[in-house]
């Protein structure tokens, strides 16, 4: 059975972001963790803004 875990404010608040090459970003969270690199293509694919939606629709 899965347990629920509530995140505290420091776990979800960004401290900074770092570019990783030309393909992604690494977030640094206020609680000190920074695991994970998020690819720009993934972020563009899930972005809800109108500009990104228009780009997806045009493809």
C-alpha positions as CSV (number, residue, x, y, z in Angstrom):
1,X,0.0,0.0,0.0
2,X,1.4,3.4,-1.0
3,X,1.7,6.0,1.7
4,X,1.0,9.7,1.0
5,X,3.7,12.2,1.6
6,X,3.1,15.8,1.9
7,X,5.8,18.1,0.6
8,X,6.8,21.1,2.7
9,X,7.3,24.6,1.3
10,X,11.1,24.2,1.0
11,X,10.7,21.1,-1.1
12,X,8.6,22.8,-3.8
13,X,10.1,26.3,-3.8
14,X,12.9,27.0,-6.3
15,X,16.1,28.5,-5.1
16,X,17.7,28.8,-8.6
17,X,17.9,27.1,-12.0
18,X,21.0,26.1,-14.0
19,X,21.3,25.6,-17.8
20,X,22.7,22.1,-18.7
21,X,24.3,22.4,-22.0
22,X,21.8,23.4,-24.7
23,X,19.3,20.7,-23.9
24,X,18.0,21.2,-20.4
25,X,17.8,22.8,-17.0
26,X,18.6,21.6,-13.4
27,X,16.4,23.1,-10.7
28,X,17.9,23.7,-7.2
29,X,15.2,23.6,-4.5
30,X,15.3,25.5,-1.3
31,X,15.7,22.3,0.7
32,X,19.0,21.7,-1.0
33,X,18.2,18.9,-3.4
34,X,19.0,19.3,-7.1
35,X,18.6,15.8,-8.6
36,X,17.3,15.6,-12.1
37,X,17.8,17.4,-15.4
38,X,14.7,18.4,-17.3
39,X,15.0,18.4,-21.0
40,X,13.8,21.5,-22.9
41,X,11.8,19.3,-25.3
42,X,10.0,17.7,-22.5
43,X,9.3,21.0,-20.8
44,X,8.0,22.5,-24.1
45,X,5.8,19.4,-24.6
46,X,4.1,19.8,-21.3
47,X,4.0,23.6,-21.1
48,X,0.4,24.9,-20.8
49,X,1.0,28.4,-22.2
50,X,-0.6,29.6,-25.4
51,X,2.7,30.0,-27.3
52,X,3.7,26.4,-26.7
53,X,0.3,25.1,-27.4
54,X,0.4,26.9,-30.8
55,X,3.8,25.4,-31.6
56,X,2.6,21.9,-30.8
57,X,-0.6,22.4,-32.9
58,X,1.6,23.6,-35.9
59,X,3.7,20.4,-35.9
